Amino acid sequence: MIKKIPISGTKLPIMSILTCLTSLFDDKQIVFKLKKKVREYTESEHVFFLNSGLSCLSAILEALKNKASKTEVILPAYTAGSLIVAIQKAGLKPVLCEVSPEDFNFDSNFLDKVVCPNTLCLIAVHMFGIAAVDIEKIKSKYPDIIIIEDACQSMGTMINNKPVGNLGHLSFFSLNKGKNLSTFGGGIIVTNDISIAEKIKAQVIKSKKQSLIMKIEIFIKLIVLSVIVNPIVYGLLYPIVERFKETSPPDNVEVKEYTGLQAHLAYSLFKKLGTVSDKRYENGTRLIAALSSEKQLILPQIAENSKPAFNRLPIVFRDLKKRQRVELKLKQAGIETSRMYLKPLHHMFDLGYAWGNFPNAVYLAGHLLTLPCHPLLKQSDIAKIIKIIKNA
């Protein structure tokens, strides 16, 4: 089949990209406008931009380790391995927490076992765009621990009618390819804590400047990205695209500035964030409702006070052979799926844990399959996904 629907898709209008050229040389004004937009959206006083979500975490950790002598960072046992890279680069120690089989975020019931006097901060990851709902409770229970929200996959997700990103002490978003709002690279840090903001500002100032050639390369990549999300183009070029998909954590983190070119596009995309997020929520909840009767599946439990802008929908198959059949049949039908992270963090890195620790995370890594939820998905595509899963 020539047509292939990508696992993640962000529509980037060509005209919006072309107008970004006006910010190729003079970018201060558009960055200021975007900062104001993000400040209003997140209700955060201090906003910073860098070249990726990972760079944002790196800058945050460098800032926090200079603020206190504590060295341990708690994070879920099942999440992106790149978080470990940033933590270790900052000279800090990763400490893992078991994940919840209900929403695939960290399980706060295990925190008492891992929190200690040396705990500097906790990274609460809103996995797949599903809100980690216990942040305010954790913040109240452990007042000496800094709570960082990893909102990289959850731009547009709401909890208690407010966007994720302002529940902890600070948060970071990703604007990389495949995210809910993408400018083919980029990251945002927000906080209302002025003492933390001052230290982050010092880290951002030290970020590497982007040359004109680098900016032009980004512009070309944006053009390519805007074309390639078309299912026919994606299908034709998939053998090439597949080679560039990231399958392992990066070796290092290079902190660079966020360009005015990308800020211009982000400002344009922000205007449509509500509509796009609603569509992601609609597509994800339709899949959950249709598959809820399938006893062989474990579906995410969505809290009543949250409205996830699904980056993708995670489903867990009790029967591994059925997962393999579904994966193959969806591929044959021209619908891309993803296993996401193939291993829990303590299987990716030597962190001092036994192989059998964190059974929920281990099970999730082995049995998970994620489905597309983006607005480029048609209702007929969703119906096809449901039919294949039920009949496989």
Secondary structure by P-SEA (a helix, b strand, c coil): ccbbbccbbbbbbaaaaaaccccccccaaaaaaaaaaaaaaacccbbbbcccaaaaaaaaaaaaaaaccccbbbbbccccaaaaaaaaaacbbbbbbbbbccccccccccccccccccccbbbbbccccccccaaaaaaaacccbbbbbcccccccccccccccccccccbbbbccccccccccccbbbbbccaaaaaaaaaaaaacccccaaaaaaaaaaaaaaaaaccaaaaaaaaaaaaaacccccccbbbbbbbbaaaaaaaaaaaaaaaaaaaaaaaaaaaaaaaacccccbbbbbbcccccccccbbbbbbccaaaaaaaaaaaaaacbbbbcccccccccccccccccccaaaaaaaaacbbbbbbcccccaaaaaaaaaaaacc
